[in-house]
Amino acid sequence: MISFKGAHFSKDIILHAVFLYVRNAVSYRDLEEILEEGGVKVDHTTLNR
């Protein structure tokens, strides 16, 4: 079981970002742009963590 305790974003947003990253093999900067288009403001360095 994955613990999302202390995460700044909801579990759904985190899992969606991971899905996009793994499925489409995009960079963190590209993933940042994709999420921003969906209304989620996140920095690419946060995604790296």
C-alpha positions as CSV (number, residue, x, y, z in Angstrom):
1,M,0.0,0.0,0.0
2,I,1.3,3.4,-1.0
3,S,1.1,6.1,1.7
4,F,0.2,9.6,0.5
5,K,0.6,11.1,4.0
6,G,2.1,14.6,3.8
7,A,1.6,15.0,0.1
8,H,0.8,18.4,-1.2
9,F,-1.5,17.1,-3.9
10,S,-4.4,14.7,-3.8
11,K,-3.8,11.0,-4.5
12,D,-5.7,11.2,-7.8
13,I,-3.4,13.9,-9.2
14,I,-0.3,12.1,-8.1
15,L,-1.4,8.8,-9.7
16,H,-2.4,10.6,-12.9
17,A,1.0,12.3,-13.1
18,V,2.8,9.0,-12.6
19,F,0.5,7.3,-15.2
20,L,1.3,10.0,-17.8
21,Y,5.0,9.9,-17.0
22,V,5.3,6.2,-17.4
23,R,2.8,5.6,-20.2
24,N,4.0,8.4,-22.5
25,A,7.6,8.6,-21.5
26,V,7.5,12.4,-21.3
27,S,9.9,14.7,-19.5
28,Y,9.1,16.4,-16.2
29,R,8.8,19.8,-18.0
30,D,6.4,18.3,-20.5
31,L,4.4,16.7,-17.7
32,E,4.3,20.1,-16.0
33,E,2.7,21.6,-19.1
34,I,0.2,18.8,-19.5
35,L,-0.9,19.1,-15.9
36,E,-1.1,22.9,-16.2
37,E,-3.5,22.5,-19.1
38,G,-5.6,20.4,-16.9
39,G,-5.7,23.1,-14.2
40,V,-3.0,21.7,-11.9
41,K,-0.2,24.2,-11.1
42,V,2.9,22.2,-10.3
43,D,6.6,22.8,-10.8
44,H,8.7,20.3,-12.7
45,T,11.1,20.0,-9.7
46,T,8.2,18.8,-7.6
47,L,7.5,16.1,-10.1
48,N,11.1,15.0,-10.0
49,R,10.8,14.3,-6.2
